[in-house]
Amino acid sequence: MKIDNEIDFSNTSFYKLIDVGNFEKLEKFGNYYLIRPEPQAIWQRKKSNEEWKNLAHAHYIRNEQKTSYRNSESNANGGWKFYKKTPNAI
């Protein structure tokens, strides 16, 4: 049974992890690229910051970025910065 507004994840090409590092991840959802926080990504990115921003449609930026995986305190507040046109669902 399919519910209205439900996303079909059976197509494996819908999601792809592009790169991860510096406490963030670059992901592809369908045709959209998003940069989101990833507190366990303590290593350096493989792609440059410029490559990330050129690909990304939007970037979720925390008010206070995590700087250490050992710091359990996390400020979840933040917001999206849009680089390209995206659907209203984000």
TADA-V436144 format. One record per run of one state. SS is the DSSP state (2 for helix, 1 for strand, 0 for the rest). FROM is the first residue (numbers start at 1). TO is the last residue. If there is no record, write none. Layout:
[[SS:FROM:TO] [SS:FROM:TO]]
This chain:
[[0:1:11] [2:12:14] [1:15:21] [0:22:23] [1:24:29] [0:30:31] [1:32:37] [0:38:48] [2:49:55] [0:56:57] [1:58:62] [0:63:77] [1:78:82] [0:83:90]]
